[in-house]
Amino acid sequence: MTTLRYHSSLNHESLDVGIGKRDNELTSLAIMCKGERTTVYLDRQDALDLARSILNAFEGRPATR
């Protein structure tokens, strides 16, 4: 799993977003913030789009598609 860590200078929070291969059809997207972890399984492009939207929101930027 590839994990990206972002630290917000605005609210001093950290966010980890990991993307990994689950099987031939699904990609896992794991999000960890404030010690809580959530994992969802999506098709690869949907996982990448959702990760991008989450990171943009975390950084205070508008979501893009």
Residue frames as qw, qx, qy, qz and C-alpha x, y, z in Angstrom:
[[0.000, 0.889, 0.457, 0.000, 0.00, 0.00, 0.00],
 [0.373, 0.339, -0.018, 0.864, 1.23, 3.46, -0.87],
 [0.302, -0.772, -0.494, 0.262, 0.54, 5.96, 1.90],
 [0.245, 0.561, 0.029, 0.790, 0.59, 9.72, 1.63],
 [0.391, -0.585, -0.513, 0.492, 0.78, 11.83, 4.78],
 [0.112, 0.659, 0.171, 0.724, -0.43, 15.40, 4.82],
 [0.361, -0.449, -0.508, 0.641, -0.11, 17.83, 7.70],
 [0.060, 0.834, 0.378, 0.397, -2.33, 20.89, 7.74],
 [0.340, 0.091, -0.303, 0.885, -0.72, 24.07, 8.94],
 [0.333, -0.466, -0.195, -0.796, -4.21, 25.51, 9.41],
 [0.758, -0.482, -0.024, -0.439, -5.51, 23.09, 12.03],
 [0.095, -0.590, 0.778, -0.193, -2.31, 21.14, 12.86],
 [0.871, 0.003, 0.409, -0.274, -3.96, 17.81, 12.01],
 [0.060, -0.387, 0.834, 0.389, -2.40, 14.95, 10.08],
 [0.833, 0.298, 0.159, -0.438, -4.16, 12.85, 7.48],
 [0.258, -0.314, 0.860, 0.309, -2.88, 9.57, 6.04],
 [0.781, 0.406, 0.049, -0.472, -4.37, 8.29, 2.80],
 [0.334, -0.344, 0.844, 0.241, -3.28, 4.89, 1.51],
 [0.771, 0.398, -0.134, -0.479, -4.10, 3.23, -1.79],
 [0.277, -0.365, 0.884, 0.091, -3.42, -0.46, -2.36],
 [0.521, 0.119, -0.674, -0.510, -4.44, -3.37, -4.54],
 [0.666, -0.175, 0.531, -0.494, -7.07, -5.67, -3.05],
 [0.696, 0.146, 0.694, 0.111, -7.71, -8.01, -5.97],
 [0.389, 0.175, 0.590, 0.686, -8.03, -7.84, -9.76],
 [0.019, 0.692, 0.555, 0.461, -11.08, -5.60, -9.65],
 [0.354, -0.899, -0.238, -0.098, -10.91, -3.52, -6.47],
 [0.413, 0.432, -0.358, 0.718, -8.50, -1.03, -4.97],
 [0.496, -0.633, -0.511, 0.304, -8.39, -0.33, -1.24],
 [0.106, 0.660, -0.069, 0.741, -8.47, 3.25, -0.03],
 [0.590, -0.487, -0.526, 0.372, -7.56, 3.68, 3.64],
 [0.007, 0.746, -0.029, 0.665, -7.99, 6.99, 5.44],
 [0.619, -0.408, -0.514, 0.432, -6.56, 7.64, 8.91],
 [0.026, 0.593, -0.078, 0.801, -7.18, 10.82, 10.87],
 [0.445, -0.531, 0.334, -0.639, -7.22, 11.43, 14.62],
 [0.253, -0.287, 0.895, -0.230, -6.34, 7.78, 15.26],
 [0.721, 0.305, 0.494, -0.378, -9.38, 6.43, 13.40],
 [0.070, -0.280, 0.775, 0.563, -8.96, 4.32, 10.27],
 [0.712, 0.425, 0.342, -0.442, -11.54, 3.67, 7.59],
 [0.194, -0.244, 0.797, 0.518, -10.98, 1.42, 4.58],
 [0.691, 0.482, 0.240, -0.482, -13.21, 1.26, 1.51],
 [0.485, -0.067, 0.757, 0.433, -12.89, -0.86, -1.62],
 [0.461, 0.733, 0.122, -0.485, -13.57, 0.79, -4.96],
 [0.799, 0.478, 0.178, 0.319, -12.58, 0.53, -8.58],
 [0.640, -0.123, -0.014, 0.758, -9.15, 2.11, -9.10],
 [0.154, 0.443, 0.214, 0.857, -10.26, 5.35, -10.76],
 [0.460, -0.746, -0.317, -0.361, -12.97, 5.96, -8.15],
 [0.747, -0.496, -0.199, 0.396, -10.41, 5.36, -5.38],
 [0.496, 0.066, 0.072, 0.863, -8.01, 7.88, -6.94],
 [0.088, -0.601, -0.304, -0.734, -10.78, 10.45, -7.44],
 [0.606, -0.723, -0.311, -0.120, -12.00, 10.06, -3.86],
 [0.714, -0.320, -0.127, 0.609, -8.46, 10.32, -2.46],
 [0.306, 0.287, 0.156, 0.894, -7.89, 13.51, -4.46],
 [0.306, -0.690, -0.328, -0.567, -11.17, 15.01, -3.20],
 [0.714, -0.619, -0.282, 0.165, -10.39, 14.12, 0.42],
 [0.630, -0.162, -0.036, 0.758, -6.90, 15.63, 0.23],
 [0.115, 0.460, 0.235, 0.848, -8.19, 18.79, -1.46],
 [0.478, -0.735, -0.327, -0.352, -10.87, 19.22, 1.22],
 [0.752, -0.474, -0.222, 0.402, -8.31, 18.62, 3.97],
 [0.486, -0.049, 0.071, 0.870, -6.12, 21.36, 2.50],
 [0.101, 0.652, 0.337, -0.672, -9.09, 23.72, 2.16],
 [0.072, 0.251, -0.547, -0.795, -9.21, 23.64, -1.63],
 [0.729, 0.236, 0.089, -0.637, -12.36, 23.09, -3.67],
 [0.708, 0.004, 0.703, 0.063, -12.95, 19.54, -4.87],
 [0.343, 0.534, -0.479, -0.606, -12.11, 18.85, -8.51],
 [0.854, 0.150, 0.476, -0.147, -13.20, 16.02, -10.73]]
